[in-house]
Amino acid sequence: MLQRFFFKNKIFFLLLFVSCAVNILASRYYRLLEKERKLFLGLRGIDSVAAYEYLNLPSATERKYFYEQYWSGRNEEREEFEKRCEYAFKEFGKYAPLSDERIPIYVKYGNPTKRYIISPEKKVGILSKEFVRPAEIWTYKDEGIEFDFIRIARAFQIIARSKFGEKVIIPFLKEDTSWIMISDSISQGSLNFELSFGRFRQRKNLVRLEIYTSIPSGKTTNGFYRNIFVYNQAESLIVEKKDFLKPQGNGDTLFYDEVNLWLEPQRYYLIIEYFNLNERLKGRKEIAVDLLDYKEDAKKISDLVFASLIDDSFTDQKFDKPSGRIIPLVRTVVDVHTPFYFYHEVYNLAIKEGMHMIKTDYEIYNKEKMQKEVVDILTQGETGEGDIAYISAKYHPMDLPPGEYIVVARTTDLLIGEEYTAVGEFVLKKAR
């Protein structure tokens, strides 16, 4: 009882402290002249220390002197800064300027390359509009960063930041053919790694099986060793692949790996092994894979693969596809609010003058309730060359609560009206 009493009091005083801090900030902010308010909000976007130093100065004269000194010798930057402050305050500071996080982001980065606005008024046929909270997605292509804002009370706040492009370095394992094979008897401990796979048609009666893994980095001075054994239905070994893997990039926690195998449409049994050569650890997984659906081109759509990143940059050939660099999400478990990606392929599409025309709709269902969730930005059309479509989409969970979900990707061939469906599952978990 005593512990519970102290805990409740601790929470009370913490909330009281936060409330007082907010009230002090508000009282100091609203004593400023309107022009000074704009400058303070702008400074919070580029230099929070200077912003609060500016706010806490006791007089307008001191604030003016501080501001002049801050921008001394940087007239062009100052001019652009003030222009952005003026626009951001006018556009986003109408109701809750101290809370709206679009203001500092706009001042820091400027006008987004793409600004996508989600509002309840856009939902056709939805009676309960309160289920769709107003939100915005700002994309800055040159900076390789995207912000997800959602409206809480009267202000928009950031719930997710995601990065893409050349600045995102992916730690991975690269095959090195110059290395000499070692004995398997080196292992002295267990190596845990995650594994998943995707099935794609390579050509008629040939399937591309992609195996994705994420491996704890540990002490990787000497690299990794990988064994793959593939057995057919007659339990005969038909593929044996052994490779030394050299770490690339700074893998503080995980390295990513991908292996592509080209197999006839049958059922297979695979053994995948990894060795951490420095720590002398060995991990082993066994999986059964059914490729029979692809026989004689019967299956016209691939598996739906989840990815942590799809963009136009390059890491290694193993991650490169026609739609760009794809880093698979080996475990389809992500923190709430965190954006991720879908990828799939559709085959034997009708073509007109050498071009296909498709539309893809993504539907999200709560697995426990089997209830369809109201989502946005998950319908896209595409026109491309040839009879194969390589389809990728970025999904923004926004304020979708933690839980297990099913995603259904429906691709319609607009030239003949046929629909092809791929299904996958993901989990949203509470962030730590």
N, C-alpha and C positions, 0 to 999 in steps of 0.2 A: 504493500500500500504506500509506504514511504517513498519507494523508488518511482511509483506511478505519479505521486504528487509532485516530486521534483521534476520529472519529465514534462508534465503538463505545464508547470511554471516556466520551464526552460523554453518551451515552444511559445508560450504567451509573451515572454520578454523578447524573444527573437522577432516575433511578428510586430511587437511594439516598436522595437528598434528600427525595423525596416520601414514601418509606417512613418516614424519620426524623420528618418532620412529622406523619404520621398517628400514629406511636407516641407522640410528645410530646402530641398532642391527646388520645389515648386515656388516657395515664397521668394527665394532669391532670383529665380528665373523671371517671375512676373513683376519684379521691381525694375527690370531692365526696360529700356526704351525698345520699341518694336524692331528697329534696325539692329540693336544689340542682341535681341533674342535670335534673330536670323543668324547672326555671326556666331553666337554661342552654339546653336544647333549644328551649324556647319563645321565648326571646330571639333565637335564631338565625333564627326566622321573621319577626320584626318589626324587629330592629335588630342586625345581625351585629356591628357595631363594639362596641356595649354588651355583647353576649354574650361576646365574647372578652376584653373588659376585665374582666368579671365572673369569667370562668374563670381568668384569670391572677392574680387577687388571692390573696395567700399564706395568708389565714386566713378562717375562717367569720365572724368578727366584721366584717372588712372587707367581705366579700361581702354580709352582711346590711345594713350601712350603705349600701353602694352601691345595693343593690336598693331600699331604702326611699326614698333620694333620687331614684332613677329614676322612681318612681311617685308622688312627692309631689304632692298636689293632684288626683290622678286615680284616686280610689278605685273608681269604677264600672268604668273600663277595666281596672284591676288585677284586680278580682274576676272579670271575664269572661276575662281573660288566664289567670289561674290555673285557672279552671274548664276552659278549653280545654287547658292544659298537662297537667292531671290525666288528662283523657280521652284525649288523643293518646298520652301515655306508656303508659297502660294498654292501649290498643287496638293501637298500632303499634310500641311499644318493647320488645316481648318478646324479640326475638332480636338485632337490630342497631340499637339506638337512634341511634347516631352516624351511621349510613349511610342510614337510612330517611327519605326525603325527604317522606313523607306527614306526618310530625310537624310540621315548620315550616309546611307549606302549611295544615294544619288549624288551627294556632294563629293564623296570619295571617288566614285567610278564614272559619274556622268550618266548620260542617257543610255539605257540598256540597248543592246543590239536587237533584242526581242523582249517585249513586255506582253505577257499573256494574262488576261484578266478573267477570273472565274467568278460568276455572280449567280445568285438564285434565279434571277429573271431569265437566264439562258435555258433553264430546264423545261423542256416541253413535256407535258403529260404528267408532271410530278405535282401532286396536290399539296404535299407538306414541304414547303420551301425551306423550312428551318433546318432540314437535314443537310443542306449545302451551305457551308459557311463561306462568305466571300473570301477570295484568296487571289494572290498574284504570283506569277513566276517571272523573274527577271533573269535574262541570259546575257552575259558579257562574253562574246566570242573571243575577242583578242586576249582577255585576261584568263579565259578558260575557267570561268566560275559562274555558278547559277545559284540564285537565292529563291527559296520558297517562303512567301509571306502568307500569313493567315490573319483575318481580322478577329481580334479579341477585344470585346467591348467596342470602343470607338477608334481603336488604333490597330494598324497592321504591324505584326511582329514576326521576326524571322524564326521559323521552326526547323529549317534545314538549309545547309550549304553543301553544294556538290561541285567537284572539280572535274575537268576534262582537258584534253589537249596535251601538248608536248611537255608541259610542266609536271604532269602526273607520271612519275617513274614507277614502273611495276617491277618488283623483285621476282625473278623467275629463274628456272633452271634450264640451261642450254646444253644440248648434246655436244660432247667433245670426242671426236673419233680418234684423236691422237693418244688417248689414254689407254693403258694396258689393263685388261680385265684382272680382277682379283678374286681370291677364293671367297665363297659364300660363308665360310666358317668364322668370319671375323666378328659376327654379332655377339654382343654381350648384354644387350638390353632391348627393351621394346620401344619402337618408334610408332607413335600414333599419327595417322594422317587421314584427311577427309577425301572422299572420292565420289564422283558422279559421272554421268555419261550422257551423250546425245547421239541420236541416230538420224542420218541424212542419206538421201539418195545421191550416189556419185554418178552413176549412169545406170542403164537398164541392167538389172540383175547384179549390181555391185553397190554395196552399201558402205558409207563412210562412218565408222564408229569412232566417235571422239571421246576420249577418256580425260576427265579433268581432275586434278588433285591440288590440294593445298597442304604444305608440309611445314611443320615447325622448323624454324631456322636453326636453333640451337647453336653449337659451335661448328661452323661450316668451313673451316680452313681448307680441309681436304676434299670438299664436295660431297656429292651423293652418287649412289649407284642404283639403277633401276632395272628390274627384270619383269618382262611380261610374257606369259604363256597362254596360248589360246588353244582350246580343245574343241573338237566338233562333236556332233551327236554320237558318234561312234567311240568317243573318248580318246581319239587320236590327236596327238599334238601336231597342229598345223602351222602355228606361228610361234617362234621364240625370238624375242627381241630383248637385247641386253645393251644398256648404254651407261656411260659415265656422264654425269650431269654437273656442270660447272655453275656455281651461283653467279647471278648477274644482278647488280643493283644492291641496295641496302635493305636486306630482309631482316628487320628488327624482330619480327614475330613469325612471318610466314613467307614461304616461296611458293609460286604458282607453277604448275606444269601442265602440259597438254600433249597427248599422243593421239595420232590419227592412224587407224587401221582400216584397210580396205578388204571387205569380206563379202562372200556370196550370201544371199538371203537364206540363212539357216539359223538354228539355235546353237549357242556357244556357251562355253564355260571358261572363265578367265581367272587367272591368278596374277595379281599385281604386287610386286615387292619393291620396297625402297630401303636403302642402307644409308645411314649417316656415317660417313667414313671416319670423321674426326672423333665422334663419341661412341662409335662402334655399336650403333643401334640398328635394329631391323624391324620393319613393319610389313605386314602382309594382309591383303584383302582378296576375297573371292567373290565373283559376281556371275550371275547367269544373264545372258542377253538374248532376246528373241528378235531376229531380223526377218522373219518369214513374211511379214506384211508387205515387204518391199519386193517380193517376187513378182516378176513380169509387170513391174510398175503399178501394182495394185494400189499401193499407198501413195497418195499424191501430196502429202504434207508431212513435214519432219516433226520431230519432237519440239516442244516449246522449251527453249533453254533460257535460264535466268542468268543475267550478267551484272557484275558490279560496275562495268564501264563499257561503253561502245562509243567510239569517236573516230576521227580521221587521222589520228597519229599512228606511229608504228613502234612496236616493242620487239617483236620477233615474228618470223614467218608462221610459227605455229599458232599464233593468235590472230593472224590476218585472214579476213574473209572479204567477199565483194562489198559488203556494207561497211567495212572498216576494221579497226582493231576491236576485238571482242575479248574481254577478260571474264571468263565464266564465274558465276557465283556458285562455288562448289556446295556450300550449305545454303539452302534457300530460307535462311533465317536472318532477318535484318532488324535493326532498331526501328521503333516507331518514327514516323516522319521521314525516314531516310529514302531518297529516290533510288531506284534501280531500273534494270532494263529487261526487255523481252526480245528474244530473237527466234525466228523460225524461217523455214523455206517452203515454198509451194512449187510443185512440179507439173509439167505437161499442161500449162495454161494455154488457152486459145490465144492466137496472135492475129493482129490485123496490121498489114504493112510492116511486119516484123516486130510489132510492139504488143505487149500485154497491158491490160487495164484491170486493176484490182482495187478493192476496198477492204480494209481490215478493221474490225470492231473488237474491242477487248471488254469482257464482262467480268466483274469481280463479285464473288459470292462469299459470304460468311459461312465457313464449313460447318460450324456447330448449329447455326440456325437455318442453314440453307436459304439464306435471304440475300437477294441481290442488293449490292451496295450502289449508292448513287455516286458516280464518278464523272470526271471531266477529262478532256484532252486525250481521250483514248479511242478516237476514230481517225483513221488516216487513209487517204487514197494515194495510189502510185501508178505511174505509167512508166514502163521500162522496156528495154530490148530483150528479145528472146522469150522462151516459154518457161523460164524459171524466175521466181521472185524471191529476193533476199530481204526479209522484212525485220526491221528493228524499231523499237519504240521505248521511250523513257517513261517510266511510271512514277508518279508523285503520290505517295499514300496520303499526304497532307495530314489531317487529323483523324485518320482511320485508327480505331483503338487496337490495342494488342489482341492477338488471336490468330486462328488458322484460317486461311483463305484459299479459294480456288479461283484461278483465272482461266477463262475460256477465250481463245483467240479464234475469231471467225473471219476467214478470208473469202471474199466473194469474187469470182471471176466475172467481171462486168460485161464481158463480151458474150458469154453464154449463160450467165445466171447461176452457175454451180457454186456451192459453198463447201469449204473445207475447214475442219475444226481441229485445233490442237488444245490440249488441256494441261495445266500444271498446277502445283500447289506451293504456297509460301506461308511463312509465319512472321508476324510482326511481334516483337518482344519489347518489353519496357527497357528503355535505356538505363544503363547503370548510373 
